[in-house]
Amino acid sequence: AILNQIRGRYWTGNYFTNIGPILVTVNPYTTKTPLYTDANKQRYLDSAAEDPHLWAVAERVYRKVLRAGNQCVLVSGESGSGKTFSIRVITSFLADISTQHAPEHEQEDAR
């Protein structure tokens, strides 16, 4: 049942699925999708987006770090499934959001 739902979402262009607090990502194996546009990223930076995405995971991690301290993200998958890319997306987002919320003098130092 879960696999059928994920497969159905994949064929409609929905590559991310939340199952409780877990994000299941299916690699689209293409760069022709608008998954990682700057405009889309800004929605998550502004905390306005709630749909499943790697950036939603990163945003949630950032909020929990502010409230509770250290957090961990587990990325798992087969060889070639996009683990390194996923970590790069999450890390980049965390750098962007932490800079965005830093005091002005620290934002200038980060540039």
Secondary structure, 3 states (H helix, E strand, C coil): CHHHHHHHHHHCCCCEEEECCEEEECCCCCCCCHHHCHHHHHHHHCCCCCCCCHHHHHHHHHHHHHHHCCCCCCCCCCCCCCHHHHHHHHHHHHHHHHHHCCCHHHHHHHC
